[in-house]
Amino acid sequence: MSAAEQTEIIIIGGGMAGAGAAFEISRSAKVVVIERESHCGYHTTGRSAASFTENYGNGIIRRIVLASRSFLTEPPAGFTDYPLLSKRGMITVARSDQLDLLREDMEAAQALVPSIVAMTPAEAIARVPVLRADYLAGAYIEPHSMDIDVNGLHQGFLRGARAHGARIVTNAGVNAIGRQGGQWRVETPAGTFLAPRIVNAAGAWGDEIAVMAGVRPIGLQPKRRTAFNIPAPAGVDISEWPLVNDVGAEFYFKPDAGQLFVSPADATPSAPMDAYAEDIDVAIGAERLERATTIEVQRVSRSWAGLRTFVADGSPVVGPDDEVPDFVWLVGQGGYGIKTSPALSRVCASLIAGKGFPDDVARQGVSIDDLTPHRLRGVASQARQVAS
């Protein structure tokens, strides 16, 4: 039996959350990232819509995105050979029965993103000619929404972490977590690892990892999101189209490598698993697209699904467990983990290093109490009291 490998921080999960945390934490500590799959980013990270918008998610999410933009716009020297963000824009559309919702949504959005402006239906159709005039009753545009190079960001984090001395171990699903000599002992098929601290960046499996470690779970709920590609309309150049998003969260679509990326914006509760697209969800997405546009879906080129994992209040969970402080949470990013990863990685690293909450994130109106697991313990406690 080989000896356990000693390190300072074990990060469980090599997706965007774990990779970002490794990049930041490894600047000042010895890190090992353990990933259950054969390569990092196999699950949700690799199945993202790749959109950087400051107008999606609850207020906490949107503020974290604002704190992440500078990193994505100007990443550190050597982080990537290509820009991480590229121009796209996003139009939010509404039917006549959704106009009140559109008005409310736009007013809330403009409070954080002043560049958002209303569009007439004719202006929206001029940008995306397949939109139906008899469907579209109102719209607004977020002109500075961008496409994000998800793989470039993920690989930049992993490459930077390795350059800082971090070790990335794949095919290392966690078999057991225990204690040895006052440290965590994590057993995997790729070896056994010892460290004073664990960072739980296991995504949909985050509560399962907690239970293995003897830590109380926080109520993570994975939800399946379906997406599929269809050929672009014949003879139409779609490359400059913005992302089109329904204000009622019923569908969205955008150009994707010469095809159209389409989603019915589903959020179906799921167990942690290797998610796949259900035929019914693809059919719903196709029907909603055809209702809003002149596109007729003749063929689906490819379909897939990913799990977006939430807690009760919809905000991420970052920081030491309030009951087991050497167990650090970095989970619950929902569908926003790509665009929030720069700021959340720094929050996680700063809290671990004992440096407190990063000032630039605080200036956006986010506090440590918005993110740490303690807030969820209170919710759970109140729920138990009501039930009794």
Disulfide bonds with the S-S distance in Angstrom:
none
